[in-house]
Amino acid sequence: TEAHYNVVGEAADGSQAIDMYTKLRPDIVTMDIVMPNMSGIEATRKIIKLDKDAKIVIISAMGQENLVMEAIN
């Protein structure tokens, strides 16, 4: 089967991700751990405070175990 989805926005940093989530309310967010100005982990925390039902998948090409564990927590 084929997955059908629409990309409704793309943020350059964590602060912009929060603003865009607030305006667009997407069904799902893919969030990078490492971003300028505000980490993806901090942006995820703030989005969840705004919407406890937010669905966020945190991704990263970084091999930093401590950041991965922080994201899981």
Protein Blocks (a to p, Z undefined) as FASTA:
>chain_A
ZZddddfbdcfbfklmmmmmmmnopabdcddfbdghiafklmmmmmmmmommbccddddf
bfcfklmmmmmZZ
